[in-house]
Amino acid sequence: MARSLAESLDLPLKVGAFLAGRGFVDHSAVRKFRDTAMKDLPGPETMPGMDQAVELLLEARRQGALVAVSGDYDADGLTASALLKRVLEPLGFSVVVRIPNRLTEGYGLSVAAVKELFDKGAKYLVTVDSGVSDSEAVMEALNLGLKVIITDHHQLPPTLPKAAAIVNPHLGGGWEKAPLAGVGVAFMLAWAVRRACPDVDRQAVNLVEHLSLVALGTIADLAPLVGPNRTMVHHGLNFLLASAWPGLAAMRKILKLDGQSRLSVRDVGFKLAPRLNAAGRLGSADPALEILLTDDPAQADVLARELEAINRKRFEAQAELVEEALELLEHDCPTHYRTIVLAKEGWPRGLLGLGASKVAERTGRPTLIFSIDGDLAVGSGRTAGNFDLYEALSLVRSYCRSMGGHSQAAGLRVSLEKLEIFKEAFEKAAQEQSWSMAESELAIDVSATIPELSALASGFATMEPFGQGNPPPVIVLFGLKVLAASTGKAGRVELRLSDGFNRFNISGFNLSSRYEEIGPIMDVVLTFEPENNSYGNIWRLTDFRQPASDSNPRF
């Protein structure tokens, strides 16, 4: 199959082996995956609940009624909120956006938020990246006479809110196979509404330009980069690099991303998205929303500097929380447990998810981290291996005051008096679920030699963008001679390698603690990550070891 794929697509044999290993069975499937044409996107009307949502919004437009958009404080929710406001207002809608404060309100739509928006004159309420688990707040809205449209991408609870319309990929229509992020759902709604406004000059709203926001939010939320997500992110990265919107331009400038020929998924995930997320993690997310909406270059520059300062503060606080969590882990979590549940007073609520992610990464175990506030424990969780976090938490929902999320991440609240019994019940649910711990071995796609690297890179590039659900290729090179080795900032290790005839340099980060393991001959693992960086490589050093004694060494 590998040879057939390679020959039919005019690619190197080892790229064919990579494709076969990724589950492609014929060249037509590969071509369909590589062709990210916007014309092939499913129409928004195919998403369940869309027709009702559009009808309600057109009703609001005819009435000149105020439409309130209630978002979320992370990058996905912020981009979704900004996208709807940027699209709906030029179409003749009156729109106000409200983002909850994570520290004082928590996640989702609250009763207090509904009352506030009602007092501002809102007649219609659209949630983005939230709402599907907020039945109490939705009922309050209905009692006040608001018409509620929920757009969300999180898993569906046992009982849905009594909203006038619910748009969620998990409702079916094929969208559940690779669910959109919240901003992707918002884009589909905006697309459907613009289609339904024939009296408006469509040129007044360049809808595809808003794919820059879709790419930003989708990558930040770790949505799988397959299907419609892949198509929208592919085009969105181009618009994100070229966008003249002052906020995006200011962020690119301060992060030194201007002048690149392309933006990578890593540029978004590790540079742009954290700046947007940082504001909501430490307080109000308003500066992040404002930078996505402003049309004033001077204000955008001020906001970009503000977000940069907030992100530095976030990084320092995050490091402190992770250190404390790892210390607590030694005393509060039995080593034979498959899960980790940690709780402490004073931990910043906005950093719990990041802390849980770091602990899960270090331990290979699903992790929940709670901040104790009076009689309430507010928590955030991250998964490990192929453990379905939402499924496990659904089994212990009765112990939670509230809970929502998806297979990889979740947020929840538990009464302090129930925390210990919740901890035991969660562990039992994990024991009963069929899953495996995070693998300690790297998943290698193919082996290679130095002369093959260039051709492999060209072949792999046709499968971009890589990310969640479509991980970048990982290759191994055996038995290379180490001509030179050095360390640098951020735990960087740089190697100069040779096979006896060819030489090349490679570098990777967070590896300096293993510097003493480097010997005269090494096997190395490289990850394909083409991006414009100061080191000029499209390969990243991911792992290394001295060759195994057997004739067919494996990582």
C-alpha positions as CSV (number, residue, x, y, z in Angstrom):
1,M,0.0,0.0,0.0
2,A,2.9,2.4,0.8
3,R,4.4,1.9,-2.6
4,S,1.0,2.3,-4.3
5,L,0.3,5.6,-2.5
6,A,3.8,7.0,-3.1
7,E,3.7,6.2,-6.9
8,S,0.2,7.4,-7.4
9,L,1.0,10.7,-5.7
10,D,4.5,11.1,-7.0
11,L,6.0,11.1,-3.5
12,P,9.0,9.4,-1.9
13,L,8.3,5.8,-0.8
14,K,8.7,6.7,2.9
15,V,6.1,9.4,2.6
16,G,3.8,6.7,1.2
17,A,4.7,4.6,4.3
18,F,3.8,7.5,6.5
19,L,0.4,7.9,4.8
20,A,-0.3,4.2,5.0
21,G,0.5,4.4,8.7
22,R,-1.9,7.3,9.2
23,G,-4.7,5.1,7.8
24,F,-5.0,6.3,4.2
25,V,-6.0,3.4,1.9
26,D,-5.8,5.0,-1.6
27,H,-4.6,8.1,-3.4
28,S,-8.1,9.6,-3.6
29,A,-8.4,9.7,0.2
30,V,-5.1,11.5,0.4
31,R,-6.0,14.0,-2.3
32,K,-9.3,14.7,-0.6
33,F,-7.4,15.3,2.7
34,R,-4.8,17.5,1.0
35,D,-7.4,19.6,-0.9
36,T,-8.5,22.2,1.5
37,A,-10.8,24.1,-0.9
38,M,-13.3,26.3,0.8
39,K,-15.9,25.2,-1.8
40,D,-15.8,21.8,-0.2
41,L,-16.9,23.0,3.3
42,P,-20.3,21.7,4.3
43,G,-22.9,24.4,4.2
44,P,-23.9,25.9,7.5
45,E,-27.5,24.8,7.0
46,T,-26.3,21.2,7.5
47,M,-25.6,21.8,11.2
48,P,-28.6,20.9,13.5
49,G,-30.4,23.9,14.9
50,M,-29.0,26.4,12.4
51,D,-32.3,27.1,10.6
52,Q,-34.0,28.1,13.9
53,A,-31.0,30.2,15.0
54,V,-31.0,32.2,11.7
55,E,-34.7,32.7,11.7
56,L,-34.5,34.2,15.2
57,L,-31.7,36.5,14.3
58,L,-33.4,37.7,11.2
59,E,-36.4,38.5,13.5
60,A,-34.2,40.5,15.7
61,R,-32.8,42.4,12.7
62,R,-36.3,43.3,11.4
63,Q,-37.2,44.5,14.9
64,G,-34.0,46.5,15.4
65,A,-33.7,44.6,18.7
66,L,-30.4,44.5,20.7
67,V,-28.7,41.1,20.4
68,A,-26.4,40.2,23.3
69,V,-23.5,37.9,22.6
70,S,-22.3,36.0,25.7
71,G,-18.9,34.5,25.2
72,D,-16.1,32.9,27.2
73,Y,-12.8,34.2,28.5
74,D,-10.5,31.9,26.6
75,A,-9.1,32.4,23.1
76,D,-11.8,30.3,21.5
77,G,-14.7,32.2,23.2
78,L,-13.0,35.6,22.6
79,T,-12.5,35.0,18.9
80,A,-16.0,33.6,18.6
81,S,-17.5,36.7,20.3
82,A,-15.4,39.1,18.2
83,L,-16.3,37.3,15.0
84,L,-20.1,37.5,15.6
85,K,-19.8,41.2,16.4
86,R,-17.6,42.0,13.4
87,V,-20.0,40.2,11.0
88,L,-23.4,41.0,12.4
89,E,-23.0,44.8,12.9
90,P,-22.3,45.5,9.2
91,L,-25.3,43.4,8.4
92,G,-27.5,45.8,10.3
93,F,-27.7,44.2,13.7
94,S,-27.3,46.0,17.0
95,V,-24.8,43.9,19.1
96,V,-23.4,44.0,22.6
97,V,-20.7,41.5,23.8
98,R,-20.3,40.4,27.3
99,I,-17.4,38.2,28.6
100,P,-17.7,36.7,32.1
101,N,-14.9,37.3,34.6
102,R,-13.3,34.0,35.4
103,L,-12.3,34.9,38.9
104,T,-15.7,36.4,40.1
105,E,-18.2,34.6,37.9
106,G,-16.6,31.4,36.6
107,Y,-17.3,29.6,33.3
108,G,-20.5,29.9,31.3
109,L,-23.7,31.9,31.3
110,S,-24.8,33.0,34.8
111,V,-28.1,34.2,36.1
112,A,-26.5,37.5,37.0
113,A,-25.2,38.0,33.5
114,V,-28.6,37.4,32.0
115,K,-30.1,40.0,34.3
116,E,-27.4,42.5,33.4
117,L,-27.9,42.0,29.7
118,F,-31.7,42.3,30.1
119,D,-31.2,45.6,32.0
120,K,-29.1,46.8,29.0
121,G,-32.1,46.3,26.8
122,A,-31.2,43.0,25.1
123,K,-34.1,41.1,23.6
124,Y,-32.1,38.2,22.0
125,L,-29.2,36.3,23.6
126,V,-26.6,34.3,21.7
127,T,-24.1,32.2,23.6
128,V,-20.8,31.3,22.0
129,D,-18.4,28.5,23.2
130,S,-20.8,28.0,26.2
131,G,-24.4,27.7,27.2
132,V,-25.2,24.0,26.6
133,S,-24.7,23.2,30.3
134,D,-26.3,26.5,31.7
135,S,-30.0,25.5,32.0
136,E,-30.6,27.7,35.1
137,A,-29.4,30.8,33.4
138,V,-31.3,30.0,30.2
139,M,-34.5,29.5,32.2
140,E,-33.9,32.9,33.8
141,A,-33.5,34.5,30.3
142,L,-36.8,32.9,29.2
143,N,-38.6,34.1,32.3
144,L,-37.4,37.6,31.4
145,G,-38.7,37.3,27.9
146,L,-35.3,36.9,26.1
147,K,-35.0,34.6,23.2
148,V,-31.9,32.4,23.6
149,I,-29.7,30.9,20.9
150,I,-27.0,28.6,22.2
151,T,-24.0,28.0,20.0
152,D,-21.5,25.7,21.7
153,H,-19.2,22.8,20.9
154,H,-18.9,21.1,24.3
155,Q,-20.4,17.7,25.0
156,L,-24.1,17.6,25.5
157,P,-25.4,17.2,29.1
158,P,-28.2,14.6,29.8
159,T,-30.8,17.4,29.7
160,L,-30.5,20.3,27.3
161,P,-31.5,23.9,28.2
162,K,-34.9,25.1,27.0
163,A,-33.4,27.5,24.5
164,A,-35.2,28.7,21.4
165,A,-32.3,27.2,19.3
166,I,-29.3,25.1,20.0
167,V,-26.4,24.9,17.5
168,N,-23.9,22.2,18.5
169,P,-21.9,19.8,16.3
170,H,-22.5,17.0,18.8
171,L,-26.2,17.1,17.8
172,G,-25.3,15.2,14.7
173,G,-25.5,15.9,11.0
174,G,-22.0,14.4,10.6
175,W,-20.4,17.3,12.5
176,E,-19.8,15.2,15.5
177,K,-17.0,13.2,13.7
178,A,-14.6,16.2,14.0
179,P,-16.4,18.8,16.1
180,L,-15.7,22.4,15.4
181,A,-14.3,24.7,18.1
182,G,-16.7,27.4,19.5
183,V,-15.4,29.9,17.0
184,G,-16.0,27.4,14.2
185,V,-19.6,27.1,15.2
186,A,-19.9,30.9,15.4
187,F,-18.4,31.2,11.9
188,M,-21.0,28.8,10.5
189,L,-23.8,30.9,12.2
190,A,-22.3,34.1,10.7
191,W,-22.1,32.5,7.3
192,A,-25.7,31.3,7.5
193,V,-26.9,34.7,8.6
194,R,-25.1,36.6,5.8
195,R,-26.6,34.2,3.3
196,A,-30.0,35.1,4.6
197,C,-29.5,38.9,4.2
198,P,-29.8,39.4,0.4
199,D,-30.5,43.1,0.9
200,V,-27.0,43.7,2.2
201,D,-24.0,44.1,-0.1
202,R,-22.0,41.0,0.6
203,Q,-18.8,42.8,-0.1
204,A,-19.4,44.8,3.1
205,V,-18.6,41.7,5.0
206,N,-15.6,39.7,3.8
207,L,-16.5,36.5,5.6
208,V,-13.4,34.5,4.7
209,E,-11.2,37.2,6.2
210,H,-12.7,36.2,9.5
211,L,-11.1,32.8,9.1
212,S,-8.1,34.5,10.8
213,L,-10.2,34.4,14.0
214,V,-11.3,30.8,13.3
215,A,-7.7,29.6,13.0
216,L,-6.7,31.4,16.2
217,G,-9.5,30.0,18.3
218,T,-9.5,26.5,16.8
219,I,-5.8,26.0,17.3
220,A,-6.0,27.5,20.8
221,D,-8.8,25.1,21.8
222,L,-7.0,22.0,20.5
223,A,-9.8,21.1,18.1
224,P,-8.9,18.3,15.7
225,L,-7.3,19.6,12.5
226,V,-9.3,17.3,10.3
227,G,-12.4,17.8,8.2
228,P,-13.8,21.4,8.1
229,N,-11.4,22.4,10.9
230,R,-8.4,21.6,8.8
231,T,-9.8,23.6,5.8
232,M,-10.7,26.7,7.9
233,V,-7.3,26.7,9.8
234,H,-5.4,26.2,6.5
235,H,-6.9,29.3,5.0
236,G,-7.2,31.2,8.3
237,L,-3.4,31.0,8.9
238,N,-2.9,32.9,5.7
239,F,-5.4,35.6,6.6
240,L,-4.0,35.8,10.1
241,L,-0.6,36.6,8.7
242,A,-1.9,39.2,6.2
243,S,-4.7,40.7,8.2
244,A,-4.7,44.5,8.4
245,W,-6.9,44.5,11.5
246,P,-5.0,46.7,13.9
247,G,-5.2,44.3,16.8
248,L,-3.9,41.3,15.0
249,A,-1.2,43.5,13.3
250,A,-0.1,44.8,16.7
251,M,0.2,41.3,18.2
252,R,2.2,40.1,15.2
253,K,4.5,43.1,15.6
254,I,5.2,42.7,19.3
255,L,5.8,38.9,18.8
256,K,8.1,39.6,15.8
257,L,5.9,37.5,13.5
258,D,5.8,40.1,10.7
259,G,8.0,39.4,7.7
260,Q,7.5,35.6,7.9
261,S,6.4,33.9,4.7
262,R,3.9,31.9,6.7
263,L,2.4,31.4,10.2
264,S,2.6,27.9,11.7
265,V,0.2,26.2,14.1
266,R,3.0,26.5,16.8
267,D,3.1,30.3,16.2
268,V,-0.5,30.5,17.1
269,G,-0.6,27.9,19.9
270,F,2.6,29.0,21.7
271,K,2.7,32.8,20.9
272,L,-0.6,34.4,19.9
273,A,-3.1,32.3,21.8
274,P,-1.4,32.5,25.2
275,R,-1.5,36.3,25.1
276,L,-5.2,36.3,24.5
277,N,-5.8,33.7,27.2
278,A,-3.6,35.4,29.8
279,A,-6.0,38.3,30.4
280,G,-8.9,36.1,31.4
281,R,-6.7,33.8,33.5
282,L,-5.7,36.6,35.8
283,G,-8.8,38.8,35.8
284,S,-10.9,40.5,33.1
285,A,-10.6,39.3,29.6
286,D,-11.8,42.7,28.2
287,P,-8.3,43.8,26.9
288,A,-8.1,40.6,24.8
289,L,-11.6,41.2,23.4
290,E,-10.8,44.8,22.7
291,I,-7.7,44.0,20.7
292,L,-9.7,41.7,18.5
293,L,-12.3,44.5,17.9
294,T,-10.4,47.7,17.8
295,D,-9.9,49.6,14.5
296,D,-7.6,52.1,16.1
297,P,-3.8,51.2,15.5
298,A,-2.7,53.3,18.5
299,Q,-5.1,51.6,20.9
300,A,-4.1,48.2,19.4
301,D,-0.4,48.9,20.2
302,V,-1.3,49.8,23.8
303,L,-3.4,46.7,24.2
304,A,-0.7,44.5,22.7
305,R,1.8,45.8,25.3
306,E,-0.7,45.3,28.1
307,L,-1.4,41.7,27.1
308,E,2.4,41.0,26.9
309,A,2.8,42.3,30.4
310,I,-0.1,40.2,31.7
311,N,1.3,37.1,30.0
312,R,4.6,37.5,31.7
313,K,2.8,37.7,35.1
314,R,0.8,34.6,34.1
315,F,3.9,32.6,33.3
316,E,5.5,33.4,36.7
317,A,2.3,32.5,38.6
318,Q,1.8,29.3,36.6
319,A,5.4,28.1,37.4
320,E,4.7,28.7,41.1
321,L,1.4,26.8,41.0
322,V,2.9,23.8,39.2
323,E,5.8,23.6,41.7
324,E,3.4,23.6,44.6
325,A,1.1,21.0,42.9
326,L,4.0,18.6,42.3
327,E,5.1,18.9,46.0
328,L,1.5,18.3,47.1
329,L,1.3,15.3,44.8
330,E,3.8,13.4,46.9
331,H,1.6,13.5,50.0
332,D,-2.0,13.7,48.7
333,C,-2.2,11.2,45.9
334,P,-1.4,7.4,46.2
335,T,1.0,6.2,43.6
336,H,-1.2,3.3,42.7
337,Y,-4.1,5.6,41.7
338,R,-4.7,6.1,38.0
339,T,-5.9,9.7,38.5
340,I,-4.6,12.8,40.3
341,V,-6.9,15.1,42.3
342,L,-5.2,18.1,44.1
343,A,-6.7,21.0,46.0
344,K,-5.4,24.0,47.8
345,E,-6.6,27.4,49.0
346,G,-5.4,30.4,47.0
347,W,-4.5,28.8,43.7
348,P,-5.5,31.2,41.0
349,R,-8.6,29.8,39.3
350,G,-7.5,31.0,35.9
351,L,-4.3,28.9,36.1
352,L,-5.9,25.6,37.2
353,G,-6.2,24.2,33.7
354,L,-2.6,25.0,32.8
355,G,-1.5,23.5,36.1
356,A,-3.5,20.3,35.4
357,S,-2.0,20.1,31.9
358,K,1.6,20.3,33.2
359,V,1.0,17.7,36.0
360,A,-0.8,15.3,33.6
361,E,2.1,15.7,31.2
362,R,4.7,15.0,33.9
363,T,2.8,12.0,35.4
364,G,0.9,10.5,32.5
365,R,-2.2,10.5,34.6
366,P,-5.5,12.4,34.2
367,T,-5.4,15.4,36.6
368,L,-7.9,17.6,38.3
369,I,-6.7,20.6,40.2
370,F,-9.0,22.6,42.5
371,S,-8.8,26.0,44.2
372,I,-10.6,26.0,47.5
373,D,-12.7,29.1,48.2
374,G,-14.8,28.8,51.4
375,D,-17.1,25.7,51.1
376,L,-16.5,25.4,47.4
377,A,-13.8,23.7,45.3
378,V,-13.5,25.1,41.8
379,G,-11.5,22.8,39.5
380,S,-10.2,22.2,36.1
381,G,-9.0,19.0,34.5
382,R,-6.8,17.7,31.7
383,T,-6.6,14.2,30.4
384,A,-3.7,11.8,29.7
385,G,-3.2,9.0,27.3
386,N,-6.6,8.1,25.6
387,F,-8.6,8.6,28.8
388,D,-12.0,10.2,28.1
389,L,-12.2,12.8,30.9
390,Y,-15.7,13.9,30.2
391,E,-17.0,10.3,30.2
392,A,-15.4,9.6,33.6
393,L,-16.7,12.9,35.1
394,S,-20.2,12.2,33.7
395,L,-20.3,9.1,36.0
396,V,-19.6,11.2,39.0
397,R,-21.8,14.2,38.0
398,S,-24.0,13.8,41.1
399,Y,-21.1,14.9,43.3
400,C,-20.6,18.1,41.3
401,R,-22.5,21.4,41.6
402,S,-21.7,21.9,38.0
403,M,-19.6,20.2,35.3
404,G,-18.9,20.7,31.6
405,G,-16.2,20.1,29.0
406,H,-15.1,17.4,26.5
407,S,-12.9,14.3,26.4
408,Q,-9.6,16.2,26.9
409,A,-10.5,19.0,29.3
410,A,-13.2,19.9,31.8
411,G,-14.3,22.5,34.4
412,L,-16.2,21.6,37.5
413,R,-17.3,22.7,40.9
414,V,-17.6,20.5,44.0
415,S,-18.7,21.2,47.5
416,L,-15.7,21.1,49.8
417,E,-17.5,18.6,52.1
418,K,-17.9,16.2,49.1
419,L,-14.4,16.6,47.7
420,E,-12.9,13.5,49.3
421,I,-15.8,11.2,48.3
422,F,-15.7,12.8,44.8
423,K,-12.0,11.9,44.6
424,E,-12.6,8.3,45.4
425,A,-15.6,8.1,43.0
426,F,-13.5,9.7,40.2
427,E,-10.7,7.2,40.7
428,K,-13.2,4.3,40.6
429,A,-14.6,5.7,37.3
430,A,-11.1,5.7,35.9
431,Q,-10.5,2.2,37.0
432,E,-13.6,1.0,35.2
433,Q,-12.9,2.8,32.0
434,S,-10.9,1.0,29.4
435,W,-7.9,3.2,28.7
436,S,-4.1,3.2,28.6
437,M,-1.7,5.5,30.3
438,A,0.2,8.1,28.2
439,E,2.8,6.2,26.2
440,S,6.4,6.7,27.4
441,E,7.6,5.6,23.9
442,L,7.5,8.0,21.0
443,A,5.3,7.0,18.1
444,I,7.7,6.9,15.2
445,D,6.2,7.3,11.7
446,V,9.3,6.2,9.6
447,S,13.0,5.9,9.8
448,A,15.2,8.0,7.5
449,T,18.7,8.9,6.5
450,I,20.3,12.4,6.2
451,P,20.0,12.5,2.4
452,E,16.3,11.7,2.6
453,L,15.4,14.6,4.8
454,S,14.8,17.2,2.1
455,A,12.5,15.0,0.0
456,L,10.6,13.8,3.1
457,A,10.1,17.4,4.2
458,S,8.6,18.3,0.8
459,G,6.3,15.4,0.9
460,F,5.2,16.0,4.5
461,A,4.5,19.7,3.7
462,T,1.6,18.6,1.5
463,M,-0.2,17.3,4.6
464,E,-0.1,20.5,6.6
465,P,-1.4,22.0,8.8
466,F,-0.4,19.6,11.5
467,G,-1.8,19.7,15.0
468,Q,-4.4,18.1,17.2
469,G,-5.8,15.1,15.4
470,N,-3.2,15.3,12.7
471,P,0.1,15.3,14.6
472,P,3.3,16.2,12.8
473,P,5.5,13.4,11.3
474,V,8.1,11.9,13.7
475,I,11.1,10.2,12.2
476,V,14.2,8.4,13.6
477,L,17.7,8.4,12.2
478,F,20.0,5.6,13.5
479,G,23.7,5.6,14.3
480,L,24.8,9.1,13.6
481,K,28.2,10.5,14.7
482,V,28.1,13.5,17.0
483,L,30.6,16.1,15.7
484,A,29.6,18.8,18.3
485,A,27.0,19.3,21.0
486,S,26.0,22.4,22.9
487,T,23.3,23.8,25.2
488,G,21.5,27.1,25.3
489,K,18.4,29.0,26.6
490,A,15.1,27.2,27.3
491,G,16.9,23.9,27.8
492,R,18.0,24.0,24.1
493,V,20.4,21.3,22.9
494,E,22.1,21.6,19.5
495,L,23.8,18.7,17.8
496,R,26.0,18.6,14.7
497,L,25.7,15.2,13.2
498,S,27.2,13.1,10.4
499,D,26.6,9.8,8.7
500,G,30.2,9.7,7.5
501,F,29.4,11.5,4.2
502,N,26.7,14.1,5.1
503,R,26.4,16.6,7.9
504,F,23.6,18.6,9.4
505,N,22.7,20.6,12.5
506,I,19.6,20.0,14.6
507,S,18.3,21.6,17.8
508,G,15.5,21.0,20.3
509,F,14.2,22.5,23.5
510,N,13.8,21.2,27.1
511,L,16.5,18.6,26.6
512,S,19.5,20.1,28.3
513,S,18.9,18.1,31.5
514,R,19.8,15.0,29.5
515,Y,23.0,16.6,28.0
516,E,25.2,14.0,29.8
517,E,23.5,11.2,27.9
518,I,25.0,12.4,24.6
519,G,27.7,10.0,23.4
520,P,29.9,9.8,20.3
521,I,27.2,7.9,18.3
522,M,23.5,8.6,18.7
523,D,20.1,7.7,17.5
524,V,17.9,10.8,17.1
525,V,14.2,11.5,16.8
526,L,13.1,14.5,14.8
527,T,9.7,16.1,14.5
528,F,8.6,17.8,11.3
529,E,7.7,21.4,12.3
530,P,8.3,23.8,9.4
531,E,8.3,27.3,10.7
532,N,10.3,30.5,10.4
533,N,12.6,30.5,13.3
534,S,16.0,31.9,14.2
535,Y,17.5,28.4,14.0
536,G,16.5,27.9,10.3
537,N,15.4,24.3,10.7
538,I,12.2,22.6,9.6
539,W,13.0,19.6,11.9
540,R,13.0,19.8,15.7
541,L,15.2,17.5,17.8
542,T,12.6,15.6,20.0
543,D,14.6,12.8,21.6
544,F,18.0,11.0,21.4
545,R,19.8,8.0,22.9
546,Q,22.9,6.0,22.4
547,P,22.2,3.1,20.0
548,A,20.7,0.0,21.4
549,S,22.7,-3.2,21.2
550,D,20.2,-5.1,19.1
551,S,20.3,-4.9,15.3
552,N,17.0,-3.3,15.0
553,P,16.9,-0.5,17.6
554,R,13.7,1.2,18.5
555,F,12.7,4.1,20.6
